[in-house]
Amino acid sequence: GRRCALVQMHTFEVWEGERLVAGEMGYSVGSIYTSLSGFSRASSAGSVQMAVTSSLLEHAGASLWDLGMDLPYKLDMGAQNIPRIEFLSLLNQGR
């Protein structure tokens, strides 16, 4: 039979004092996390948010972080494009 995994919504926030300076919203299914949207209001705050999110996802056992588009700042932080067939295989394994 086909298994169904629970979809969980997540937010990650970076605060500077009482000011929200960066954040992201995404969801996980199984061990796959997918970023939906993010923002940054201060220099380097988005990079801090991505680094902390990466650490938290690794600690939680995420097997794949789908960042969506391959924007330069994501690639600069270590994101990698993978062939579609490999992505689909990892997606299937993680869900």
A tleap script that builds the chain and sets N, CA, C and O, in Angstrom:
source leaprc.protein.ff14SB
mol = sequence {
  NGLY ARG ARG CYS ALA LEU VAL GLN MET HIE
  THR PHE GLU VAL TRP GLU GLY GLU ARG LEU
  VAL ALA GLY GLU MET GLY TYR SER VAL GLY
  SER ILE TYR THR SER LEU SER GLY PHE SER
  ARG ALA SER SER ALA GLY SER VAL GLN MET
  ALA VAL THR SER SER LEU LEU GLU HIE ALA
  GLY ALA SER LEU TRP ASP LEU GLY MET ASP
  LEU PRO TYR LYS LEU ASP MET GLY ALA GLN
  ASN ILE PRO ARG ILE GLU PHE LEU SER LEU
  LEU ASN GLN GLY CARG
}
set mol.1.N position { 0.801 -1.180 0.000 }
set mol.1.CA position { 0.000 0.000 0.000 }
set mol.1.C position { 0.847 1.249 0.000 }
set mol.1.O position { 2.061 1.217 0.205 }
set mol.2.N position { 0.184 2.312 -0.230 }
set mol.2.CA position { 0.848 3.618 -0.274 }
set mol.2.C position { 0.781 4.260 1.094 }
set mol.2.O position { -0.274 4.271 1.729 }
set mol.3.N position { 1.902 4.794 1.553 }
set mol.3.CA position { 1.908 5.430 2.868 }
set mol.3.C position { 1.658 6.931 2.735 }
set mol.3.O position { 2.064 7.550 1.751 }
set mol.4.N position { 1.003 7.496 3.710 }
set mol.4.CA position { 0.757 8.932 3.752 }
set mol.4.C position { 1.530 9.520 4.918 }
set mol.4.O position { 1.453 9.018 6.039 }
set mol.5.N position { 2.270 10.577 4.657 }
set mol.5.CA position { 3.021 11.245 5.714 }
set mol.5.C position { 2.309 12.545 6.080 }
set mol.5.O position { 1.654 13.176 5.251 }
set mol.6.N position { 2.456 12.912 7.312 }
set mol.6.CA position { 1.860 14.131 7.830 }
set mol.6.C position { 2.616 15.355 7.318 }
set mol.6.O position { 3.847 15.376 7.330 }
set mol.7.N position { 1.893 16.360 6.874 }
set mol.7.CA position { 2.496 17.625 6.466 }
set mol.7.C position { 2.543 18.530 7.688 }
set mol.7.O position { 1.531 18.739 8.357 }
set mol.8.N position { 3.732 19.069 7.977 }
set mol.8.CA position { 3.894 19.978 9.106 }
set mol.8.C position { 4.413 21.321 8.592 }
set mol.8.O position { 5.359 21.366 7.806 }
set mol.9.N position { 3.801 22.393 9.032 }
set mol.9.CA position { 4.229 23.746 8.664 }
set mol.9.C position { 5.255 24.229 9.690 }
set mol.9.O position { 5.180 23.889 10.871 }
set mol.10.N position { 6.223 25.034 9.211 }
set mol.10.CA position { 7.283 25.549 10.079 }
set mol.10.C position { 7.560 27.012 9.757 }
set mol.10.O position { 7.385 27.458 8.623 }
set mol.11.N position { 7.993 27.743 10.767 }
set mol.11.CA position { 8.538 29.082 10.564 }
set mol.11.C position { 9.862 29.162 11.309 }
set mol.11.O position { 10.039 28.561 12.369 }
set mol.12.N position { 10.777 29.909 10.735 }
set mol.12.CA position { 12.070 30.186 11.350 }
set mol.12.C position { 12.214 31.701 11.379 }
set mol.12.O position { 11.989 32.368 10.370 }
set mol.13.N position { 12.585 32.241 12.528 }
set mol.13.CA position { 12.660 33.698 12.689 }
set mol.13.C position { 14.002 34.100 13.287 }
set mol.13.O position { 14.587 33.375 14.092 }
set mol.14.N position { 14.475 35.273 12.876 }
set mol.14.CA position { 15.667 35.878 13.469 }
set mol.14.C position { 15.250 37.240 14.003 }
set mol.14.O position { 14.723 38.078 13.271 }
set mol.15.N position { 15.493 37.440 15.274 }
set mol.15.CA position { 15.135 38.685 15.940 }
set mol.15.C position { 16.395 39.434 16.347 }
set mol.15.O position { 17.377 38.832 16.782 }
set mol.16.N position { 16.356 40.740 16.204 }
set mol.16.CA position { 17.407 41.619 16.712 }
set mol.16.C position { 16.725 42.512 17.739 }
set mol.16.O position { 16.076 43.501 17.398 }
set mol.17.N position { 16.889 42.134 19.011 }
set mol.17.CA position { 16.125 42.815 20.049 }
set mol.17.C position { 14.657 42.493 19.859 }
set mol.17.O position { 14.260 41.328 19.866 }
set mol.18.N position { 13.859 43.526 19.692 }
set mol.18.CA position { 12.420 43.332 19.494 }
set mol.18.C position { 12.005 43.464 18.034 }
set mol.18.O position { 10.815 43.527 17.726 }
set mol.19.N position { 12.979 43.507 17.144 }
set mol.19.CA position { 12.715 43.679 15.709 }
set mol.19.C position { 12.943 42.366 14.970 }
set mol.19.O position { 14.018 41.774 15.058 }
set mol.20.N position { 11.919 41.914 14.238 }
set mol.20.CA position { 12.032 40.728 13.400 }
set mol.20.C position { 12.827 41.112 12.151 }
set mol.20.O position { 12.384 41.947 11.363 }
set mol.21.N position { 14.022 40.493 11.969 }
set mol.21.CA position { 14.897 40.907 10.871 }
set mol.21.C position { 14.993 39.884 9.743 }
set mol.21.O position { 15.467 40.218 8.657 }
set mol.22.N position { 14.558 38.660 9.970 }
set mol.22.CA position { 14.566 37.660 8.898 }
set mol.22.C position { 13.650 36.515 9.286 }
set mol.22.O position { 13.392 36.278 10.466 }
set mol.23.N position { 13.167 35.818 8.287 }
set mol.23.CA position { 12.315 34.675 8.569 }
set mol.23.C position { 12.036 33.860 7.332 }
set mol.23.O position { 12.316 34.268 6.204 }
set mol.24.N position { 11.483 32.709 7.578 }
set mol.24.CA position { 11.147 31.790 6.497 }
set mol.24.C position { 9.950 30.948 6.910 }
set mol.24.O position { 9.743 30.658 8.089 }
set mol.25.N position { 9.181 30.570 5.923 }
set mol.25.CA position { 8.066 29.662 6.137 }
set mol.25.C position { 8.254 28.483 5.187 }
set mol.25.O position { 8.650 28.658 4.035 }
set mol.26.N position { 7.967 27.282 5.684 }
set mol.26.CA position { 8.082 26.102 4.849 }
set mol.26.C position { 7.296 24.953 5.438 }
set mol.26.O position { 6.576 25.117 6.422 }
set mol.27.N position { 7.437 23.793 4.832 }
set mol.27.CA position { 6.729 22.624 5.344 }
set mol.27.C position { 7.610 21.390 5.223 }
set mol.27.O position { 8.532 21.335 4.409 }
set mol.28.N position { 7.301 20.409 6.049 }
set mol.28.CA position { 8.004 19.134 5.952 }
set mol.28.C position { 6.991 18.014 5.779 }
set mol.28.O position { 5.866 18.059 6.277 }
set mol.29.N position { 7.449 17.010 5.047 }
set mol.29.CA position { 6.708 15.760 4.871 }
set mol.29.C position { 7.761 14.674 5.026 }
set mol.29.O position { 8.714 14.609 4.250 }
set mol.30.N position { 7.587 13.833 6.020 }
set mol.30.CA position { 8.622 12.851 6.306 }
set mol.30.C position { 9.899 13.575 6.685 }
set mol.30.O position { 9.890 14.439 7.562 }
set mol.31.N position { 11.006 13.227 6.023 }
set mol.31.CA position { 12.283 13.873 6.332 }
set mol.31.C position { 12.667 14.940 5.297 }
set mol.31.O position { 13.824 15.354 5.227 }
set mol.32.N position { 11.692 15.380 4.499 }
set mol.32.CA position { 11.930 16.395 3.470 }
set mol.32.C position { 11.376 17.728 3.939 }
set mol.32.O position { 10.218 17.820 4.347 }
set mol.33.N position { 12.222 18.779 3.880 }
set mol.33.CA position { 11.766 20.130 4.202 }
set mol.33.C position { 11.788 20.965 2.929 }
set mol.33.O position { 12.770 20.941 2.187 }
set mol.34.N position { 10.712 21.704 2.671 }
set mol.34.CA position { 10.606 22.567 1.503 }
set mol.34.C position { 10.386 24.004 1.940 }
set mol.34.O position { 9.433 24.303 2.659 }
set mol.35.N position { 11.268 24.893 1.504 }
set mol.35.CA position { 11.118 26.327 1.774 }
set mol.35.C position { 10.031 26.883 0.857 }
set mol.35.O position { 9.992 26.578 -0.335 }
set mol.36.N position { 9.163 27.692 1.424 }
set mol.36.CA position { 8.114 28.327 0.626 }
set mol.36.C position { 8.424 29.792 0.343 }
set mol.36.O position { 8.329 30.238 -0.800 }
set mol.37.N position { 8.794 30.539 1.374 }
set mol.37.CA position { 9.026 31.961 1.226 }
set mol.37.C position { 9.870 32.454 2.390 }
set mol.37.O position { 9.776 31.936 3.503 }
set mol.38.N position { 10.684 33.446 2.129 }
set mol.38.CA position { 11.498 34.022 3.187 }
set mol.38.C position { 11.706 35.508 2.960 }
set mol.38.O position { 11.387 36.036 1.895 }
set mol.39.N position { 12.245 36.174 3.968 }
set mol.39.CA position { 12.514 37.608 3.852 }
set mol.39.C position { 13.673 37.977 4.757 }
set mol.39.O position { 14.031 37.242 5.677 }
set mol.40.N position { 14.251 39.137 4.471 }
set mol.40.CA position { 15.317 39.680 5.292 }
set mol.40.C position { 15.182 41.192 5.310 }
set mol.40.O position { 14.962 41.817 4.272 }
set mol.41.N position { 15.316 41.775 6.492 }
set mol.41.CA position { 15.190 43.227 6.642 }
set mol.41.C position { 16.481 43.878 7.125 }
set mol.41.O position { 16.521 45.093 7.319 }
set mol.42.N position { 17.525 43.098 7.321 }
set mol.42.CA position { 18.798 43.639 7.808 }
set mol.42.C position { 19.939 42.908 7.124 }
set mol.42.O position { 19.809 41.738 6.765 }
set mol.43.N position { 21.043 43.591 6.946 }
set mol.43.CA position { 22.210 43.011 6.294 }
set mol.43.C position { 22.648 41.716 6.976 }
set mol.43.O position { 22.841 41.677 8.191 }
set mol.44.N position { 22.797 40.681 6.197 }
set mol.44.CA position { 23.249 39.347 6.634 }
set mol.44.C position { 22.238 38.575 7.482 }
set mol.44.O position { 22.505 37.426 7.834 }
set mol.45.N position { 21.110 39.152 7.818 }
set mol.45.CA position { 20.121 38.447 8.651 }
set mol.45.C position { 19.580 37.213 7.926 }
set mol.45.O position { 19.340 36.184 8.559 }
set mol.46.N position { 19.387 37.303 6.616 }
set mol.46.CA position { 18.910 36.153 5.851 }
set mol.46.C position { 19.927 35.026 5.835 }
set mol.46.O position { 19.558 33.852 5.873 }
set mol.47.N position { 21.198 35.373 5.779 }
set mol.47.CA position { 22.255 34.362 5.815 }
set mol.47.C position { 22.295 33.670 7.175 }
set mol.47.O position { 22.480 32.456 7.261 }
set mol.48.N position { 22.120 34.450 8.227 }
set mol.48.CA position { 22.062 33.873 9.582 }
set mol.48.C position { 20.867 32.933 9.684 }
set mol.48.O position { 20.985 31.827 10.213 }
set mol.49.N position { 19.729 33.369 9.181 }
set mol.49.CA position { 18.522 32.539 9.221 }
set mol.49.C position { 18.742 31.233 8.475 }
set mol.49.O position { 18.356 30.172 8.967 }
set mol.50.N position { 19.356 31.290 7.294 }
set mol.50.CA position { 19.602 30.062 6.520 }
set mol.50.C position { 20.563 29.129 7.246 }
set mol.50.O position { 20.353 27.916 7.265 }
set mol.51.N position { 21.608 29.681 7.841 }
set mol.51.CA position { 22.589 28.851 8.555 }
set mol.51.C position { 21.954 28.164 9.757 }
set mol.51.O position { 22.178 26.976 9.990 }
set mol.52.N position { 21.165 28.907 10.516 }
set mol.52.CA position { 20.511 28.325 11.693 }
set mol.52.C position { 19.455 27.308 11.264 }
set mol.52.O position { 19.336 26.245 11.875 }
set mol.53.N position { 18.694 27.622 10.226 }
set mol.53.CA position { 17.698 26.680 9.712 }
set mol.53.C position { 18.378 25.384 9.289 }
set mol.53.O position { 17.889 24.297 9.594 }
set mol.54.N position { 19.488 25.492 8.598 }
set mol.54.CA position { 20.234 24.304 8.170 }
set mol.54.C position { 20.637 23.448 9.362 }
set mol.54.O position { 20.479 22.228 9.338 }
set mol.55.N position { 21.151 24.078 10.390 }
set mol.55.CA position { 21.571 23.348 11.591 }
set mol.55.C position { 20.386 22.670 12.272 }
set mol.55.O position { 20.480 21.515 12.686 }
set mol.56.N position { 19.282 23.386 12.386 }
set mol.56.CA position { 18.086 22.817 13.018 }
set mol.56.C position { 17.528 21.651 12.208 }
set mol.56.O position { 17.121 20.639 12.777 }
set mol.57.N position { 17.506 21.788 10.880 }
set mol.57.CA position { 17.011 20.704 10.033 }
set mol.57.C position { 17.904 19.474 10.141 }
set mol.57.O position { 17.409 18.348 10.199 }
set mol.58.N position { 19.203 19.683 10.168 }
set mol.58.CA position { 20.132 18.559 10.314 }
set mol.58.C position { 19.898 17.854 11.655 }
set mol.58.O position { 19.848 16.626 11.719 }
set mol.59.N position { 19.756 18.640 12.716 }
set mol.59.CA position { 19.507 18.081 14.050 }
set mol.59.C position { 18.186 17.301 14.093 }
set mol.59.O position { 18.074 16.303 14.804 }
set mol.60.N position { 17.196 17.758 13.334 }
set mol.60.CA position { 15.879 17.109 13.320 }
set mol.60.C position { 15.848 15.876 12.408 }
set mol.60.O position { 14.849 15.158 12.370 }
set mol.61.N position { 16.943 15.631 11.672 }
set mol.61.CA position { 16.998 14.443 10.826 }
set mol.61.C position { 16.503 14.646 9.405 }
set mol.61.O position { 16.188 13.674 8.719 }
set mol.62.N position { 16.429 15.881 8.956 }
set mol.62.CA position { 15.996 16.133 7.581 }
set mol.62.C position { 16.986 15.500 6.606 }
set mol.62.O position { 18.199 15.624 6.779 }
set mol.63.N position { 16.473 14.828 5.592 }
set mol.63.CA position { 17.342 14.192 4.598 }
set mol.63.C position { 17.516 15.055 3.354 }
set mol.63.O position { 18.448 14.846 2.577 }
set mol.64.N position { 16.621 16.026 3.162 }
set mol.64.CA position { 16.683 16.892 1.983 }
set mol.64.C position { 16.032 18.225 2.311 }
set mol.64.O position { 14.968 18.271 2.928 }
set mol.65.N position { 16.676 19.308 1.893 }
set mol.65.CA position { 16.117 20.656 2.035 }
set mol.65.C position { 15.916 21.180 0.627 }
set mol.65.O position { 16.883 21.491 -0.069 }
set mol.66.N position { 14.666 21.278 0.205 }
set mol.66.CA position { 14.315 21.810 -1.114 }
set mol.66.C position { 14.225 23.325 -0.995 }
set mol.66.O position { 13.279 23.859 -0.415 }
set mol.67.N position { 15.217 24.010 -1.549 }
set mol.67.CA position { 15.280 25.473 -1.465 }
set mol.67.C position { 14.561 26.164 -2.617 }
set mol.67.O position { 14.481 27.391 -2.657 }
set mol.68.N position { 14.040 25.382 -3.547 }
set mol.68.CA position { 13.363 26.001 -4.691 }
set mol.68.C position { 14.371 26.508 -5.701 }
set mol.68.O position { 15.248 25.762 -6.136 }
set mol.69.N position { 14.254 27.757 -6.073 }
set mol.69.CA position { 15.100 28.342 -7.115 }
set mol.69.C position { 16.557 28.426 -6.674 }
set mol.69.O position { 16.850 28.614 -5.493 }
set mol.70.N position { 17.455 28.287 -7.625 }
set mol.70.CA position { 18.890 28.353 -7.330 }
set mol.70.C position { 19.409 29.787 -7.444 }
set mol.70.O position { 20.113 30.136 -8.392 }
set mol.71.N position { 19.051 30.594 -6.474 }
set mol.71.CA position { 19.498 31.979 -6.449 }
set mol.71.C position { 20.947 32.051 -5.984 }
set mol.71.O position { 21.383 31.215 -5.193 }
set mol.72.N position { 21.699 33.042 -6.465 }
set mol.72.CA position { 23.130 33.138 -6.143 }
set mol.72.C position { 23.450 33.071 -4.647 }
set mol.72.O position { 24.406 32.397 -4.261 }
set mol.73.N position { 22.681 33.748 -3.801 }
set mol.73.CA position { 23.006 33.734 -2.376 }
set mol.73.C position { 22.853 32.331 -1.774 }
set mol.73.O position { 23.573 31.983 -0.838 }
set mol.74.N position { 21.936 31.534 -2.294 }
set mol.74.CA position { 21.772 30.156 -1.813 }
set mol.74.C position { 22.973 29.310 -2.229 }
set mol.74.O position { 23.497 28.530 -1.433 }
set mol.75.N position { 23.404 29.469 -3.475 }
set mol.75.CA position { 24.561 28.734 -3.966 }
set mol.75.C position { 25.826 29.163 -3.217 }
set mol.75.O position { 26.683 28.332 -2.917 }
set mol.76.N position { 25.939 30.451 -2.918 }
set mol.76.CA position { 27.087 30.959 -2.153 }
set mol.76.C position { 27.157 30.335 -0.765 }
set mol.76.O position { 28.239 30.209 -0.191 }
set mol.77.N position { 26.004 29.944 -0.224 }
set mol.77.CA position { 25.966 29.354 1.122 }
set mol.77.C position { 26.079 27.826 1.084 }
set mol.77.O position { 26.005 27.173 2.125 }
set mol.78.N position { 26.258 27.261 -0.106 }
set mol.78.CA position { 26.495 25.824 -0.192 }
set mol.78.C position { 25.384 24.994 -0.809 }
set mol.78.O position { 25.516 23.776 -0.927 }
set mol.79.N position { 24.289 25.633 -1.203 }
set mol.79.CA position { 23.216 24.884 -1.857 }
set mol.79.C position { 23.741 24.278 -3.150 }
set mol.79.O position { 24.616 24.851 -3.800 }
set mol.80.N position { 23.212 23.132 -3.517 }
set mol.80.CA position { 23.641 22.452 -4.732 }
set mol.80.C position { 22.439 22.046 -5.565 }
set mol.80.O position { 21.427 21.585 -5.037 }
set mol.81.N position { 22.562 22.224 -6.869 }
set mol.81.CA position { 21.553 21.695 -7.781 }
set mol.81.C position { 21.843 20.215 -7.986 }
set mol.81.O position { 23.000 19.809 -8.092 }
set mol.82.N position { 20.793 19.419 -8.041 }
set mol.82.CA position { 20.964 17.999 -8.320 }
set mol.82.C position { 20.068 17.635 -9.501 }
set mol.82.O position { 19.031 18.264 -9.715 }
set mol.83.N position { 20.464 16.624 -10.261 }
set mol.83.CA position { 19.637 16.215 -11.400 }
set mol.83.C position { 18.225 15.824 -10.949 }
set mol.83.O position { 18.038 15.280 -9.861 }
set mol.84.N position { 17.257 16.103 -11.786 }
set mol.84.CA position { 15.849 15.837 -11.457 }
set mol.84.C position { 15.623 14.388 -11.020 }
set mol.84.O position { 14.907 14.149 -10.048 }
set mol.85.N position { 16.209 13.433 -11.709 }
set mol.85.CA position { 15.991 12.030 -11.382 }
set mol.85.C position { 16.494 11.725 -9.964 }
set mol.85.O position { 15.874 10.954 -9.232 }
set mol.86.N position { 17.624 12.339 -9.587 }
set mol.86.CA position { 18.152 12.163 -8.225 }
set mol.86.C position { 17.228 12.834 -7.199 }
set mol.86.O position { 16.961 12.275 -6.135 }
set mol.87.N position { 16.742 14.041 -7.533 }
set mol.87.CA position { 15.818 14.749 -6.647 }
set mol.87.C position { 14.569 13.910 -6.400 }
set mol.87.O position { 14.135 13.762 -5.257 }
set mol.88.N position { 13.993 13.363 -7.462 }
set mol.88.CA position { 12.777 12.563 -7.317 }
set mol.88.C position { 13.024 11.303 -6.491 }
set mol.88.O position { 12.163 10.887 -5.716 }
set mol.89.N position { 14.190 10.701 -6.656 }
set mol.89.CA position { 14.536 9.523 -5.860 }
set mol.89.C position { 14.646 9.885 -4.382 }
set mol.89.O position { 14.104 9.182 -3.529 }
set mol.90.N position { 15.350 10.987 -4.071 }
set mol.90.CA position { 15.482 11.438 -2.676 }
set mol.90.C position { 14.125 11.816 -2.092 }
set mol.90.O position { 13.838 11.530 -0.929 }
set mol.91.N position { 13.298 12.456 -2.905 }
set mol.91.CA position { 11.961 12.838 -2.461 }
set mol.91.C position { 11.138 11.617 -2.118 }
set mol.91.O position { 10.466 11.594 -1.086 }
set mol.92.N position { 11.176 10.618 -2.951 }
set mol.92.CA position { 10.446 9.382 -2.714 }
set mol.92.C position { 10.930 8.659 -1.450 }
set mol.92.O position { 10.125 8.139 -0.676 }
set mol.93.N position { 12.238 8.632 -1.254 }
set mol.93.CA position { 12.813 7.979 -0.080 }
set mol.93.C position { 12.438 8.700 1.210 }
set mol.93.O position { 12.178 8.064 2.231 }
set mol.94.N position { 12.413 10.033 1.157 }
set mol.94.CA position { 12.183 10.830 2.361 }
set mol.94.C position { 10.742 10.959 2.782 }
set mol.94.O position { 10.458 11.292 3.933 }
set mol.95.N position { 9.833 10.703 1.874 }
set mol.95.CA position { 8.408 10.842 2.194 }
set mol.95.C position { 7.841 9.511 2.534 }
set mol.95.O position { 6.652 9.405 2.835 }
savepdb mol mol.pdb
quit
